[in-house]
Amino acid sequence: MFSAGRLTGWRAGIGARRATRPGILQRGPGREPPKGGRLWGNPYMFLGRRPFREAHLRGYIFAQHRAGRPLSSIVDDPYVRRLGSETFVWQVIEDARTIAALERDVREAIERCAPPC
């Protein structure tokens, strides 16, 4: 409940505990990050971007290619356009992993269609 501008009961305890927990670095005036680097933010940024969108798009392109759609049709697909910009899509297509997957698929298709020797 509110009384004279103060929080009472369990609500007062939440804010008090959150502000005084040891080990929590708080932002604000007078609270600077330690020297030698930036502490705020993601501590795993040195590992690089997380390529979930690239992997999702690569899997979609590969699945559609296996289904028999030509690459030009896949690139013009509205779903692919929603996943990212044209530059992003072509970066994924030109990636060595995508080319290797498509190349492997084409080789398997050729072997399946080739007459027995």
DRENTIVEX-221935 format. One record per residue: residue in three letters; x, y, z negated of N, C-alpha, C, CB in turn. Coordinates in Angstrom, 3 decimals. Glycine has a CB too. Example, Ala and Ser with C-alpha at 12.3 -4.5 7.8 and 13.67 -1.06 7.14 Angstrom:
REM DRENTIVEX-221935
+-----+----------+----------+----------+----------+----------+----------+----------+----------+----------+----------+----------+----------+
|   r |     n.xx |     n.yy |     n.zz |    ca.xx |    ca.yy |    ca.zz |     c.xx |     c.yy |     c.zz |    cb.xx |    cb.yy |    cb.zz |
+-----+----------+----------+----------+----------+----------+----------+----------+----------+----------+----------+----------+----------+
| ALA |   13.190 |   -5.690 |   -7.800 |   12.300 |   -4.500 |   -7.800 |   13.200 |   -3.300 |   -7.800 |   11.308 |   -4.473 |   -9.046 |
| SER |   12.850 |   -2.250 |   -7.080 |   13.670 |   -1.060 |   -7.140 |   12.900 |    0.030 |   -7.870 |   14.084 |   -0.598 |   -5.725 |
+-----+----------+----------+----------+----------+----------+----------+----------+----------+----------+----------+----------+----------+
END
This chain:
REM DRENTIVEX-221935
+-----+----------+----------+----------+----------+----------+----------+----------+----------+----------+----------+----------+----------+
|   r |     n.xx |     n.yy |     n.zz |    ca.xx |    ca.yy |    ca.zz |     c.xx |     c.yy |     c.zz |    cb.xx |    cb.yy |    cb.zz |
+-----+----------+----------+----------+----------+----------+----------+----------+----------+----------+----------+----------+----------+
| MET |    0.833 |   -1.176 |    0.000 |    0.000 |    0.000 |    0.000 |    0.879 |    1.241 |    0.000 |   -0.949 |   -0.003 |   -1.205 |
| PHE |    0.298 |    2.338 |    0.456 |    1.006 |    3.611 |    0.466 |    0.633 |    4.422 |   -0.761 |    0.694 |    4.400 |    1.746 |
| SER |    1.613 |    5.040 |   -1.385 |    1.312 |    5.945 |   -2.491 |    2.338 |    7.074 |   -2.482 |    1.317 |    5.188 |   -3.863 |
| ALA |    1.889 |    8.261 |   -2.298 |    2.719 |    9.467 |   -2.321 |    3.915 |    9.373 |   -1.388 |    3.198 |    9.736 |   -3.724 |
| GLY |    3.689 |    8.849 |   -0.177 |    4.757 |    8.800 |    0.808 |    5.767 |    7.699 |    0.595 |    5.455 |   10.079 |    0.827 |
| ARG |    5.529 |    6.812 |   -0.358 |    6.461 |    5.724 |   -0.629 |    5.843 |    4.399 |   -0.244 |    6.870 |    5.710 |   -2.102 |
| LEU |    6.682 |    3.490 |    0.174 |    6.214 |    2.128 |    0.401 |    6.273 |    1.384 |   -0.919 |    7.063 |    1.405 |    1.493 |
| THR |    5.237 |    0.625 |   -1.197 |    5.241 |   -0.167 |   -2.422 |    4.992 |   -1.621 |   -2.079 |    4.182 |    0.345 |   -3.422 |
| GLY |    5.209 |   -2.469 |   -3.023 |    4.944 |   -3.886 |   -2.823 |    5.997 |   -4.534 |   -1.942 |    3.574 |   -4.082 |   -2.217 |
| TRP |    5.588 |   -5.509 |   -1.194 |    6.529 |   -6.289 |   -0.379 |    7.131 |   -5.469 |    0.739 |    5.841 |   -7.502 |    0.202 |
| ARG |    6.464 |   -4.420 |    1.227 |    7.008 |   -3.605 |    2.318 |    8.249 |   -2.846 |    1.881 |    5.957 |   -2.625 |    2.823 |
| ALA |    8.295 |   -2.393 |    0.660 |    9.462 |   -1.673 |    0.159 |   10.664 |   -2.604 |    0.098 |    9.177 |   -1.070 |   -1.229 |
| GLY |   10.436 |   -3.853 |   -0.252 |   11.528 |   -4.811 |   -0.373 |   12.179 |   -5.140 |    0.953 |   11.033 |   -6.067 |   -1.006 |
| ILE |   11.395 |   -5.167 |    2.046 |   11.943 |   -5.513 |    3.356 |   12.966 |   -4.484 |    3.793 |   10.827 |   -5.624 |    4.397 |
| GLY |   12.587 |   -3.214 |    3.750 |   13.503 |   -2.165 |    4.178 |   14.722 |   -2.078 |    3.297 |   12.803 |   -0.841 |    4.199 |
| ALA |   14.534 |   -2.253 |    1.994 |   15.653 |   -2.155 |    1.060 |   16.640 |   -3.285 |    1.294 |   15.154 |   -2.179 |   -0.390 |
| ARG |   16.142 |   -4.492 |    1.485 |   17.047 |   -5.620 |    1.716 |   17.784 |   -5.479 |    3.036 |   16.277 |   -6.935 |    1.691 |
| ARG |   17.093 |   -5.050 |    4.066 |   17.704 |   -4.943 |    5.374 |   18.829 |   -3.914 |    5.377 |   16.659 |   -4.582 |    6.410 |
| ALA |   18.653 |   -2.819 |    4.679 |   19.644 |   -1.746 |    4.690 |   20.852 |   -2.070 |    3.826 |   19.014 |   -0.455 |    4.220 |
| THR |   20.722 |   -2.964 |    2.855 |   21.818 |   -3.175 |    1.913 |   22.470 |   -4.543 |    2.036 |   21.322 |   -2.991 |    0.517 |
| ARG |   22.086 |   -5.341 |    3.013 |   22.718 |   -6.658 |    3.141 |   24.207 |   -6.501 |    3.434 |   22.037 |   -7.489 |    4.255 |
| PRO |   25.055 |   -7.234 |    2.748 |   26.486 |   -7.111 |    3.003 |   26.841 |   -7.740 |    4.347 |   27.297 |   -7.769 |    1.871 |
| GLY |   27.856 |   -7.192 |    4.982 |   28.330 |   -7.756 |    6.231 |   27.629 |   -7.227 |    7.466 |   28.188 |   -9.214 |    6.189 |
| ILE |   26.621 |   -6.396 |    7.312 |   25.899 |   -5.852 |    8.454 |   26.542 |   -4.525 |    8.834 |   24.378 |   -5.671 |    8.135 |
| LEU |   26.965 |   -4.400 |   10.075 |   27.501 |   -3.128 |   10.549 |   26.335 |   -2.300 |   11.056 |   28.583 |   -3.334 |   11.667 |
| GLN |   26.192 |   -1.116 |   10.527 |   25.080 |   -0.267 |   10.912 |   25.593 |    0.880 |   11.762 |   24.334 |    0.262 |    9.676 |
| ARG |   24.818 |    1.224 |   12.787 |   25.171 |    2.336 |   13.648 |   24.684 |    3.631 |   13.021 |   24.579 |    2.152 |   15.058 |
| GLY |   25.313 |    4.692 |   13.395 |   24.870 |    5.987 |   12.921 |   26.054 |    6.883 |   12.631 |   24.007 |    5.837 |   11.683 |
| PRO |   25.761 |    8.107 |   12.185 |   26.851 |    9.042 |   11.881 |   27.732 |    8.490 |   10.767 |   26.289 |   10.424 |   11.479 |
| GLY |   29.009 |    8.592 |   10.968 |   29.943 |    8.135 |    9.950 |   30.247 |    6.648 |   10.019 |   29.409 |    8.463 |    8.606 |
| ARG |   29.559 |    5.905 |   10.864 |   29.803 |    4.463 |   11.009 |   30.390 |    4.215 |   12.388 |   28.485 |    3.630 |   10.804 |
| GLU |   31.679 |    4.241 |   12.481 |   32.368 |    4.034 |   13.747 |   32.811 |    2.581 |   13.853 |   33.581 |    4.987 |   13.879 |
| PRO |   32.837 |    2.033 |   15.070 |   33.337 |    0.669 |   15.219 |   34.818 |    0.604 |   14.868 |   33.105 |    0.160 |   16.651 |
| PRO |   35.297 |   -0.564 |   14.476 |   36.713 |   -0.692 |   14.123 |   37.614 |   -0.346 |   15.303 |   37.013 |   -2.112 |   13.637 |
| LYS |   38.799 |    0.142 |   14.994 |   39.760 |    0.470 |   16.052 |   40.199 |   -0.815 |   16.743 |   40.992 |    1.235 |   15.476 |
| GLY |   40.527 |   -0.676 |   18.020 |   41.016 |   -1.826 |   18.758 |   39.973 |   -2.444 |   19.663 |   41.517 |   -2.853 |   17.812 |
| GLY |   38.795 |   -1.904 |   19.709 |   37.815 |   -2.461 |   20.630 |   36.402 |   -2.112 |   20.256 |   37.957 |   -3.939 |   20.696 |
| ARG |   35.529 |   -2.402 |   21.153 |   34.113 |   -2.123 |   20.962 |   33.467 |   -3.324 |   20.295 |   33.415 |   -1.794 |   22.312 |
| LEU |   32.767 |   -3.082 |   19.214 |   32.143 |   -4.177 |   18.501 |   30.663 |   -4.295 |   18.829 |   32.329 |   -4.000 |   17.017 |
| TRP |   30.014 |   -3.197 |   19.168 |   28.577 |   -3.233 |   19.445 |   28.350 |   -3.915 |   20.794 |   27.964 |   -1.792 |   19.439 |
| GLY |   27.294 |   -4.667 |   20.918 |   26.960 |   -5.304 |   22.182 |   27.208 |   -6.797 |   22.138 |   27.754 |   -4.685 |   23.307 |
| ASN |   27.275 |   -7.397 |   23.294 |   27.435 |   -8.828 |   23.417 |   28.902 |   -9.213 |   23.207 |   26.935 |   -9.307 |   24.789 |
| PRO |   29.220 |  -10.049 |   22.240 |   30.615 |  -10.416 |   22.017 |   31.160 |  -11.382 |   23.065 |   30.765 |  -11.024 |   20.654 |
| TYR |   30.302 |  -11.894 |   23.947 |   30.733 |  -12.865 |   24.950 |   30.859 |  -12.248 |   26.335 |   29.764 |  -14.024 |   24.996 |
| MET |   30.908 |  -10.921 |   26.427 |   30.996 |  -10.268 |   27.733 |   32.294 |  -10.615 |   28.465 |   30.887 |   -8.759 |   27.566 |
| PHE |   33.339 |  -10.974 |   27.732 |   34.600 |  -11.318 |   28.384 |   34.467 |  -12.586 |   29.231 |   35.700 |  -11.501 |   27.339 |
| LEU |   33.421 |  -13.370 |   29.000 |   33.202 |  -14.582 |   29.788 |   32.586 |  -14.295 |   31.148 |   32.319 |  -15.536 |   29.030 |
| GLY |   32.102 |  -13.088 |   31.348 |   31.500 |  -12.716 |   32.626 |   29.989 |  -12.844 |   32.578 |   32.061 |  -13.577 |   33.750 |
| ARG |   29.365 |  -12.594 |   33.736 |   27.913 |  -12.646 |   33.815 |   27.422 |  -14.068 |   33.678 |   27.424 |  -12.045 |   35.124 |
| ARG |   26.172 |  -14.196 |   33.262 |   25.561 |  -15.517 |   33.184 |   24.821 |  -15.737 |   34.501 |   24.592 |  -15.646 |   31.936 |
| PRO |   25.273 |  -16.686 |   35.303 |   24.773 |  -16.811 |   36.678 |   23.461 |  -17.578 |   36.811 |   25.803 |  -17.480 |   37.517 |
| PHE |   22.471 |  -17.290 |   35.960 |   21.214 |  -18.023 |   36.050 |   20.458 |  -17.695 |   37.330 |   20.343 |  -17.719 |   34.845 |
| ARG |   20.398 |  -16.415 |   37.684 |   19.671 |  -16.041 |   38.910 |   20.337 |  -16.629 |   40.139 |   19.585 |  -14.515 |   39.046 |
| GLU |   21.668 |  -16.595 |   40.171 |   22.386 |  -17.159 |   41.312 |   22.112 |  -18.651 |   41.430 |   23.895 |  -16.904 |   41.183 |
| ALA |   22.159 |  -19.358 |   40.311 |   21.921 |  -20.802 |   40.326 |   20.485 |  -21.111 |   40.742 |   22.215 |  -21.411 |   38.944 |
| HIS |   19.538 |  -20.309 |   40.287 |   18.135 |  -20.529 |   40.652 |   17.943 |  -20.315 |   42.154 |   17.205 |  -19.583 |   39.848 |
| LEU |   18.503 |  -19.234 |   42.686 |   18.384 |  -18.958 |   44.119 |   19.097 |  -20.019 |   44.939 |   18.948 |  -17.574 |   44.448 |
| ARG |   20.269 |  -20.443 |   44.491 |   21.015 |  -21.479 |   45.205 |   20.208 |  -22.780 |   45.249 |   22.390 |  -21.719 |   44.534 |
| GLY |   19.585 |  -23.136 |   44.141 |   18.762 |  -24.344 |   44.107 |   17.557 |  -24.242 |   45.029 |   18.299 |  -24.620 |   42.691 |
| TYR |   16.942 |  -23.055 |   45.089 |   15.786 |  -22.863 |   45.972 |   16.209 |  -22.972 |   47.434 |   15.120 |  -21.491 |   45.709 |
| ILE |   17.318 |  -22.319 |   47.791 |   17.805 |  -22.375 |   49.178 |   18.117 |  -23.817 |   49.556 |   19.066 |  -21.482 |   49.361 |
| PHE |   18.783 |  -24.530 |   48.665 |   19.151 |  -25.915 |   48.951 |   17.910 |  -26.797 |   49.110 |   20.050 |  -26.466 |   47.835 |
| ALA |   16.921 |  -26.629 |   48.229 |   15.701 |  -27.438 |   48.310 |   14.935 |  -27.154 |   49.595 |   14.802 |  -27.173 |   47.098 |
| GLN |   14.849 |  -25.887 |   49.969 |   14.136 |  -25.543 |   51.196 |   14.894 |  -26.031 |   52.428 |   13.916 |  -24.030 |   51.277 |
| HIS |   16.218 |  -25.981 |   52.368 |   17.026 |  -26.484 |   53.497 |   16.849 |  -27.986 |   53.642 |   18.528 |  -26.143 |   53.301 |
| ARG |   16.799 |  -28.686 |   52.520 |   16.571 |  -30.133 |   52.560 |   15.197 |  -30.472 |   53.107 |   16.731 |  -30.732 |   51.175 |
| ALA |   14.231 |  -29.575 |   52.860 |   12.870 |  -29.791 |   53.363 |   12.765 |  -29.530 |   54.857 |   11.888 |  -28.900 |   52.621 |
| GLY |   13.835 |  -29.019 |   55.465 |   13.849 |  -28.844 |   56.906 |   13.684 |  -27.413 |   57.391 |   12.793 |  -29.661 |   57.490 |
| ARG |   13.625 |  -26.462 |   56.492 |   13.488 |  -25.067 |   56.923 |   14.834 |  -24.508 |   57.367 |   12.904 |  -24.205 |   55.791 |
| PRO |   14.854 |  -23.746 |   58.448 |   16.111 |  -23.104 |   58.863 |   16.486 |  -21.984 |   57.889 |   15.987 |  -22.541 |   60.305 |
| LEU |   17.759 |  -21.676 |   57.826 |   18.260 |  -20.680 |   56.884 |   17.642 |  -19.307 |   57.132 |   19.778 |  -20.590 |   56.975 |
| SER |   17.432 |  -18.938 |   58.387 |   16.832 |  -17.629 |   58.690 |   15.428 |  -17.520 |   58.108 |   16.788 |  -17.395 |   60.211 |
| SER |   14.673 |  -18.614 |   58.142 |   13.329 |  -18.625 |   57.569 |   13.373 |  -18.529 |   56.049 |   12.584 |  -19.889 |   57.991 |
| ILE |   14.352 |  -19.173 |   55.443 |   14.486 |  -19.143 |   53.986 |   14.834 |  -17.727 |   53.525 |   15.567 |  -20.151 |   53.513 |
| VAL |   15.743 |  -17.052 |   54.234 |   16.162 |  -15.702 |   53.851 |   15.002 |  -14.714 |   53.997 |   17.364 |  -15.246 |   54.708 |
| ASP |   14.136 |  -14.924 |   54.974 |   12.995 |  -14.031 |   55.181 |   11.820 |  -14.340 |   54.263 |   12.541 |  -14.110 |   56.611 |
| ASP |   11.925 |  -15.373 |   53.470 |   10.854 |  -15.777 |   52.559 |   10.603 |  -14.672 |   51.522 |   11.212 |  -17.118 |   51.853 |
| PRO |    9.336 |  -14.299 |   51.282 |    9.046 |  -13.256 |   50.276 |    9.522 |  -13.643 |   48.871 |    7.543 |  -12.969 |   50.241 |
| TYR |    9.517 |  -14.925 |   48.542 |    9.977 |  -15.375 |   47.231 |   11.461 |  -15.056 |   47.050 |    9.726 |  -16.887 |   47.059 |
| VAL |   12.247 |  -15.274 |   48.092 |   13.683 |  -14.989 |   48.029 |   13.903 |  -13.489 |   47.889 |   14.412 |  -15.528 |   49.288 |
| ARG |   13.113 |  -12.680 |   48.590 |   13.241 |  -11.228 |   48.482 |   12.912 |  -10.741 |   47.080 |   12.336 |  -10.539 |   49.495 |
| ARG |   11.991 |  -11.419 |   46.394 |   11.656 |  -11.025 |   45.025 |   12.763 |  -11.385 |   44.039 |   10.353 |  -11.682 |   44.597 |
| LEU |   13.569 |  -12.381 |   44.359 |   14.636 |  -12.799 |   43.443 |   15.790 |  -11.807 |   43.379 |   15.163 |  -14.150 |   43.855 |
| GLY |   15.975 |  -11.014 |   44.426 |   17.070 |  -10.055 |   44.403 |   17.175 |   -9.308 |   45.708 |   18.373 |  -10.748 |   44.103 |
| SER |   18.103 |   -8.382 |   45.742 |   18.307 |   -7.576 |   46.939 |   18.911 |   -8.430 |   48.056 |   19.217 |   -6.368 |   46.629 |
| GLU |   18.920 |   -7.864 |   49.247 |   19.488 |   -8.587 |   50.390 |   20.977 |   -8.854 |   50.174 |   19.274 |   -7.790 |   51.695 |
| THR |   21.660 |   -7.901 |   49.576 |   23.087 |   -8.076 |   49.276 |   23.295 |   -9.235 |   48.312 |   23.680 |   -6.785 |   48.686 |
| PHE |   22.473 |   -9.293 |   47.270 |   22.567 |  -10.375 |   46.289 |   22.324 |  -11.730 |   46.952 |   21.559 |  -10.154 |   45.145 |
| VAL |   21.291 |  -11.800 |   47.811 |   20.967 |  -13.064 |   48.489 |   22.136 |  -13.515 |   49.352 |   19.694 |  -12.914 |   49.354 |
| TRP |   22.736 |  -12.591 |   50.090 |   23.853 |  -12.987 |   50.949 |   25.104 |  -13.325 |   50.143 |   24.167 |  -11.879 |   51.942 |
| GLN |   25.281 |  -12.704 |   48.990 |   26.405 |  -13.097 |   48.132 |   26.245 |  -14.539 |   47.669 |   26.516 |  -12.158 |   46.914 |
| VAL |   25.017 |  -14.921 |   47.341 |   24.769 |  -16.301 |   46.912 |   24.959 |  -17.263 |   48.084 |   23.342 |  -16.444 |   46.326 |
| ILE |   24.482 |  -16.889 |   49.260 |   24.620 |  -17.768 |   50.439 |   26.087 |  -17.936 |   50.804 |   23.834 |  -17.199 |   51.649 |
| GLU |   26.862 |  -16.856 |   50.737 |   28.273 |  -16.922 |   51.109 |   29.153 |  -17.531 |   50.023 |   28.773 |  -15.545 |   51.439 |
| ASP |   28.591 |  -17.794 |   48.856 |   29.352 |  -18.400 |   47.768 |   29.815 |  -19.799 |   48.184 |   28.501 |  -18.465 |   46.467 |
| ALA |   30.992 |  -20.177 |   47.753 |   31.578 |  -21.468 |   48.150 |   30.710 |  -22.645 |   47.695 |   32.995 |  -21.611 |   47.568 |
| ARG |   30.062 |  -22.529 |   46.524 |   29.223 |  -23.637 |   46.038 |   28.003 |  -23.840 |   46.919 |   28.781 |  -23.379 |   44.597 |
| THR |   27.401 |  -22.737 |   47.399 |   26.235 |  -22.861 |   48.276 |   26.639 |  -23.461 |   49.610 |   25.565 |  -21.495 |   48.490 |
| ILE |   27.719 |  -22.978 |   50.165 |   28.191 |  -23.493 |   51.454 |   28.540 |  -24.969 |   51.327 |   29.417 |  -22.691 |   51.952 |
| ALA |   29.187 |  -25.357 |   50.241 |   29.537 |  -26.771 |   50.043 |   28.283 |  -27.634 |   49.944 |   30.395 |  -26.942 |   48.775 |
| ALA |   27.263 |  -27.161 |   49.243 |   26.024 |  -27.938 |   49.108 |   25.315 |  -28.076 |   50.443 |   25.088 |  -27.286 |   48.088 |
| LEU |   25.250 |  -26.983 |   51.211 |   24.597 |  -27.045 |   52.522 |   25.395 |  -27.910 |   53.490 |   24.419 |  -25.634 |   53.101 |
| GLU |   26.704 |  -27.797 |   53.418 |   27.568 |  -28.602 |   54.299 |   27.406 |  -30.086 |   53.994 |   29.050 |  -28.185 |   54.140 |
| ARG |   27.366 |  -30.417 |   52.721 |   27.174 |  -31.805 |   52.317 |   25.822 |  -32.332 |   52.798 |   27.281 |  -31.936 |   50.792 |
| ASP |   24.788 |  -31.485 |   52.703 |   23.457 |  -31.874 |   53.149 |   23.425 |  -32.090 |   54.657 |   22.432 |  -30.816 |   52.746 |
| VAL |   24.087 |  -31.217 |   55.405 |   24.129 |  -31.362 |   56.865 |   24.887 |  -32.629 |   57.245 |   24.788 |  -30.122 |   57.522 |
| ARG |   25.985 |  -32.909 |   56.563 |   26.741 |  -34.137 |   56.859 |   25.904 |  -35.383 |   56.590 |   28.030 |  -34.187 |   56.024 |
| GLU |   25.162 |  -35.384 |   55.473 |   24.299 |  -36.527 |   55.169 |   23.197 |  -36.685 |   56.210 |   23.682 |  -36.372 |   53.779 |
| ALA |   22.648 |  -35.578 |   56.683 |   21.607 |  -35.635 |   57.717 |   22.170 |  -36.194 |   59.026 |   21.004 |  -34.231 |   57.953 |
| ILE |   23.370 |  -35.799 |   59.364 |   24.005 |  -36.304 |   60.592 |   24.255 |  -37.808 |   60.456 |   25.346 |  -35.548 |   60.880 |
| GLU |   24.743 |  -38.233 |   59.306 |   25.005 |  -39.662 |   59.099 |   23.730 |  -40.487 |   59.149 |   25.702 |  -39.882 |   57.766 |
| ARG |   22.627 |  -39.939 |   58.635 |   21.353 |  -40.652 |   58.682 |   20.840 |  -40.788 |   60.106 |   20.319 |  -39.941 |   57.826 |
| CYS |   21.081 |  -39.775 |   60.942 |   20.549 |  -39.772 |   62.299 |   21.477 |  -40.428 |   63.308 |   20.265 |  -38.367 |   62.727 |
| ALA |   22.730 |  -40.622 |   62.930 |   23.705 |  -41.170 |   63.880 |   23.385 |  -42.633 |   64.179 |   25.146 |  -41.037 |   63.326 |
| PRO |   23.559 |  -43.039 |   65.438 |   23.327 |  -44.462 |   65.763 |   24.411 |  -45.334 |   65.144 |   23.288 |  -44.676 |   67.300 |
| PRO |   24.055 |  -46.546 |   64.761 |   25.064 |  -47.443 |   64.163 |   26.149 |  -47.794 |   65.171 |   24.401 |  -48.732 |   63.639 |
| CYS |   27.363 |  -47.869 |   64.703 |   28.495 |  -48.181 |   65.588 |   28.664 |  -49.640 |   65.800 |   29.762 |  -47.622 |   65.045 |
+-----+----------+----------+----------+----------+----------+----------+----------+----------+----------+----------+----------+----------+
END
